[in-house]
Amino acid sequence: MTSELATSELENVVAAASTGTSPIRIVLTIVFIVICVVLSALVLMQEGKTQGLGTIAGAADTYWGKNKGRSAEGVMVKLTRILAILFLLLAVVLNLTKF
């Protein structure tokens, strides 16, 4: 009984492997999932843009306002942009039918 079950499981694995999914597609799907998780975490870690609205009167020239691109927040914004672009590109590539 167990050998029949193992044989049917093996047949299911072989049938799933023969569907034509290429190894590069599997790797790209895994990379896509990792990008999705990291992008979600980065967006949740960032501060809201409404925090700086009180400095419209000209007090925006603070140290943090001038050096925001070099701070941790600036790095997270840049990384979010890069990951968002990769997310969109991989979404398009993974939806191609001749791949």
Protein Blocks (a to p, Z undefined) as FASTA:
>chain_A
ZZmmmmmmmmmmmmmmmnopafklmmmmmmmmmmmmmmmmmmmmpccfklmmmmmnopam
cfklmmmmmmmklmmmmmmmmmmmmmmmmmmmmmpmbZZ
